[in-house]
Amino acid sequence: MGTAQERPGPERDEPGTVGGDFEIRIKGRIGQPFLTAFAELTVTVNPPETILHGAGLDQAALYGILDRIQALGLELVEVRRLPGGQGGADPGSGASA
């Protein structure tokens, strides 16, 4: 058996991991009580989805938002990095749930 070679991953201080602008789509309309859980984001209701916009989010902030979505029992539809953000990922890439 061969051994796996370790490749260094991005460090937290590298420019590629610093904040980016993200769009997070949630199925359905979220009501006023849920909106307080996302106070740091811009929320747009565009039936049949609710769209959360976050500017300058680093990886920890993004995961925190995704954890809140899951904890509230909301259905995640899509997360994508918006063009023009500071992050190092491909602007056209996105993850669908």
N, C-alpha and C positions, 0 to 999 in steps of 0.2 A: 504494500500500500504506500502511496505517496503521502507526503505531508503537505498540508495547506500552507501557503506562504501568506504571511500577514502583510497587508498593504496599509499604509497609514491612511486614516480617514481624515476628514476635515476637522480642524481644531475650532473651538468656539470663537477664537479671536480672528479667524481668517475672514476676509471680505465675503466669501461665498456663503457663509452661514449667517451673516447679519441680515436683519429684517427684510421683508418683502411685502408686497401688497397682494392680498388674497381675496377671493370670492368663494364663499361657502354657501351651498344651496341645501335647504332643508325642505322636505316634503310637507306641504300644507301651510296653513297660516298659523303663526304662533301668536298667542294672545299677550295682552299687557303684562300679566304676571311673569311670563317667560322673558319678556324684553329686558327686564331688570338684570337678568343673568348675563346679558350681552351688552351692557351699558357702554363698553369701550369700542363697540362696533357701530357702523352705520347699518340700519336695518331697512330693507325695502320689501314690501309684500307685493309679489307679482304672481297672482294665482296661476297655477296651483302650488306655487313655492314661496318660501321666504328666503330672501337673499341677504346674507351678512357680508359686509365689506370691512376688511381690516387693513389698515395702512401701517407699514413698518413693523410687521409682526415677525419676531424671531421664531425659531423652531419651538422653543419652550412655550411661548404664548400660543402658537398654533395648536400644539398638543393639548394645552389647557382648555382651549375653546372646544376642541373635539371631545375631550373628556366631559365637559359640561353638556354638550349635545347628547352624548350617550346617557349620562346620569339623568337627564330630563326625559328620556325615553323618546327623543325626537329621531326621525328617520333622515339620515344623511344621504343626500343625492349625489353631490359632487363637491370637490375641493379643487380649486385651480389657482395658480399664481397668475397675477395680472401682469401684462407687459409694462415695462417701465419701473418695476420694483428694483430694489437694490440687491436682491438675492442672486445666487449663482446658478439656479436651475433654469432649464429651458423655459421661456415664457409661454410656449404653447403646450407644455406638458400639464397634465392634470390627473387626478385620481378619482375614479368614480366608485361609489359604494354600491 
